[in-house]
């Protein structure tokens, strides 16, 4: 009986591993498609086209990292 239970769990595990790998492959394909579109539209690689974060300590929503006098 224990062997049957282990076999059933191993089969279920295998199914989940296959589903995970298929999902990862699908996400990777979609990400690659988006990156290709970004590159074609902007003429830059994704990491080059990414918005740069500018810190403006004069802005009222700026969160100060330390206590300032």
VMD Tcl script that draws the C-alpha trace (Angstrom):
set ca {
  {0.00 0.00 0.00}
  {2.79 2.42 0.80}
  {4.37 1.89 -2.61}
  {1.07 2.72 -4.34}
  {0.78 5.95 -2.35}
  {4.36 6.92 -3.18}
  {3.79 6.08 -6.85}
  {0.64 8.22 -6.94}
  {2.45 11.13 -5.32}
  {5.36 10.81 -7.74}
  {2.97 10.83 -10.71}
  {1.21 13.93 -9.37}
  {4.59 15.58 -8.81}
  {5.63 14.80 -12.38}
  {2.40 16.35 -13.69}
  {3.03 19.50 -11.68}
  {6.65 19.74 -12.82}
  {5.54 19.46 -16.45}
  {2.84 22.11 -15.93}
  {5.39 24.42 -14.24}
  {7.87 24.02 -17.07}
  {5.18 24.69 -19.69}
  {4.04 27.82 -17.84}
  {7.62 29.06 -17.51}
  {8.20 28.50 -21.22}
  {4.98 30.38 -22.07}
  {5.93 33.32 -19.83}
  {9.44 33.41 -21.29}
  {7.99 33.50 -24.81}
  {5.64 36.35 -23.89}
  {8.43 38.30 -22.19}
  {10.69 37.81 -25.20}
  {7.93 39.09 -27.48}
  {7.47 42.19 -25.35}
  {11.21 42.84 -25.21}
  {11.43 42.51 -28.99}
  {8.56 44.97 -29.42}
  {10.19 47.44 -27.00}
  {13.48 47.15 -28.86}
  {11.81 47.70 -32.24}
  {9.81 50.71 -31.06}
  {12.51 52.42 -29.01}
  {15.62 51.25 -30.84}
  {17.09 50.30 -27.46}
  {17.41 47.17 -25.38}
  {14.88 46.85 -22.56}
  {17.38 47.77 -19.85}
  {18.42 50.83 -21.86}
  {14.82 51.92 -22.46}
  {13.73 51.43 -18.85}
  {12.69 54.59 -17.10}
  {15.38 55.98 -14.88}
  {14.30 56.79 -11.36}
  {15.19 60.31 -10.42}
  {15.26 61.31 -6.79}
  {14.14 64.84 -6.13}
  {14.61 65.89 -2.54}
  {12.79 69.14 -3.28}
  {9.62 67.26 -4.19}
  {7.02 67.16 -1.37}
  {6.50 63.38 -1.82}
  {10.21 62.65 -1.46}
  {10.92 60.30 1.44}
  {14.10 61.26 3.18}
  {16.47 58.42 3.98}
  {17.80 60.01 7.14}
  {16.78 62.63 9.63}
  {17.85 66.00 8.36}
  {18.04 69.23 10.39}
}
mol new
graphics top color blue
foreach p $ca { graphics top sphere $p radius 0.5 }
foreach p [lrange $ca 0 end-1] q [lrange $ca 1 end] { graphics top cylinder $p $q radius 0.2 }
display resetview
